[in-house]
Amino acid sequence: MTSQMVLRDEGQNLEAQNQQPGAAHLLDEWSVTQTQWDTDTNRAWEGLLTQGNGYFHVRGSFEEGLRDDPQNLEYERKMQSVTVEVATHQTSRQGVYIPAITGYHPEVRQTVINLPWFADIRISADGEEFDMAHSDVRGFSRKLDWRTGVLTRQVRWATESGSVIDLVWERFASQDNRHLFVQRLRADIIEGNPQICWQSGITADVVTNGHRHFSGITTDASNETLACEVVTDHGDVVAVASRVVCEGPEGIERTSSVTDTGAQIECSTPLAQGQSAVLNKYTALTTSRDNELDPALTEDPAARAYGVAREASVEKWGQLLEASTKQAVSAWDAADRADRAAHIDVPHLRWATYHLLRCTPAFEGITQVCPKGFAGEAYYGRYFWDTEIFLSPFYLETNPAAARGLLEYRYNTLDGARKNAREYNCRGAKYPWQSGTDGTEQCSLWEYSDTELHISADIAFALAQYVDRTGDSEFMWRCGVEILVETSRYWVDRVDWGEDGQAHLINIMGPDEYSPMTRDNAYTNWMVRFNLNQAVTWATAMKRDAPEAWAELISRLDFEEEELQAFSHVASNLPVPYDEERKLVLQSSDFEDYAVIDIDGMWKDRTKPFGFYAPQEKLYRSRCLKQADVVSLLTLFPEEFDDEQVESAYEYYKPYTVHDSSLSPAAHVQVAHRLGKHDDVKEFVAKMIAVDFDLSRGGAADGMHIANCACIWQLADLGVSQ
């Protein structure tokens, strides 16, 4: 069978597929296929189909864009609670992100920058430019292969001039060369004899959350090469170079052009019925920060980008894909849990695993993983507790070096955490609720930055998990003990001592972000006690096993060993609220002072978060949980609580919990599984899948919920089939 016949058969199948009512996507064990397209769900699909390799990430936007949806609109973006924030509506949001490249936004502080859109490939026939929203599309399918990372789109296009053309786009982020992105567009003429014109470009006329971040733009083009270099408002340099190669009949005409913000190559040729042509594009991205990964680099970013693109264009598509797939398969061999899947189906398990592998940081020790998995701008590319509590278990199990890199980032930003502590007149280190490149607080909403403090103790928990898993005491001597000591110093200063002789943490927001300014939040107090005790344990071990390193550390920190006694004293006197009669861990000592409200009566439309129906002021004075709080604690320390205590907490908080956070269902799955509540397990697993796959509620429109992906992956370890 010829390739022309294959494409024709596929086109016919696409037409039949689009005529079928029902689901908008198909899943198999190694891929997801979008079978229907509409403007309402397009942005969600762009997030779901994000590609990347840890160094860079590219949203799954159409190469040609949508003519009615410009990407350069400037607007005012205010930081708000992301639960109820209504984002600026766009049918499409193109995005290219390198996690290490950030800038300063006038309203939301530091943010990862949306970089020049280099994937641009447009095609026209007899002067009619193809556009998914305006062209006569007779067949459509888009498939992401999780194992290879290849995204394929197939379209049958009936032109206004009477031609019928099968178009196939393919692209992948190389797992073998972290700087390389490879694309091709094949056009097969089924009917007619159209004049075909490709336009391939790079544009820096983009914004991030409505703001422009480039202080300088340089563009260049020849008949085969495109180039764009930008300087960010942080002074970083990003270079993008594309090699464009057309394959088809003799006599393809090529021209190039540049503007202040972009560069373009145009390839034009007539094609007859039965003929085909292919445009190949090999793009390289490099930055001025690359020498932090490889100190031996000497060439500037532009020269390196040209070199990578030029070398890639010499290789064949199959060779580049084979090398990339080899690396991808190696990562999959370590991460795949299909043989252990019990409470989750294999396709959704592998979909989650794909995004976790994609997000493995290339800039080890410099970046972490943002909650949106660098698939959107909603969380500005900053780092929360998601990494330490939800993502670290995945990397610990599959890639311990990456897990160490996540913790090295916390060590490398320790000075920023120290600065945060000083701003609150405390010693030691206070890690920020939202962290950027230097570890200073980036959250401008006081209720989070001032009161959601558990993240410092969450980092101590991740340290303990890492060393328990790896036995890497060298890392503890080099980095870990210093983190534990400095965070413990902060806790000693942050507690208030009551007339009861106990230490208290007052004005605290735990994981439940609908309950700020509480007293002795159980989750936070438990984790702080753990943090303090770990500091004592590891400092004692370091003094014994690495005395020279210990002597250097305490000298550098001006640390008195008597401080260890203070750590122990606070830990032993910091209460975790508990009702002995009900065997109930209370979320906070004052939790039952808050009002009981009619959640069911107020929540009119369950497709929207409950937060849309209750003003923040009412949430803050009511027994209403945004997400698991005590239930989260039960999952982190399951051996510390017996089944009666777990049952009591699970049933008590269940009616108060509205699950407005994507992190909430996963904790409830674990506890429901422990208690044998199989119907609840199924219900919460469905909620976990819906977080990104429920397109009617937005899904991944503003990025993946990567911590939820990690929780889906962990479902394979529950070990009991449905």
Beta strands, then each sheet from edge to edge (+ up, - down):
strand 1: 25-28
strand 2: 31-34
strand 3: 51-52
strand 4: 57-58
strand 5: 96-97
strand 6: 102-105
strand 7: 109-112
strand 8: 121-125
strand 9: 128-129
strand 10: 136-145
strand 11: 151-158
strand 12: 164-173
strand 13: 180-191
strand 14: 195-203
strand 15: 214-221
strand 16: 225-232
strand 17: 237-247
strand 18: 253-258
strand 19: 262-270
strand 20: 276-287
strand 21: 496-497
strand 22: 503-504
strand 23: 506-508
strand 24: 518-519
strand 25: 578-579
strand 26: 584-585
sheet 1: 1+ 2- 10+ 11- 12+ 13- 20+ 17- 16+ 15-
sheet 2: 3+ 4- 5+
sheet 3: 6+ 7-
sheet 4: 9+ 8- 14+ 19- 18+
sheet 5: 21+ 22-
sheet 6: 23+ 24-
sheet 7: 25+ 26-
end
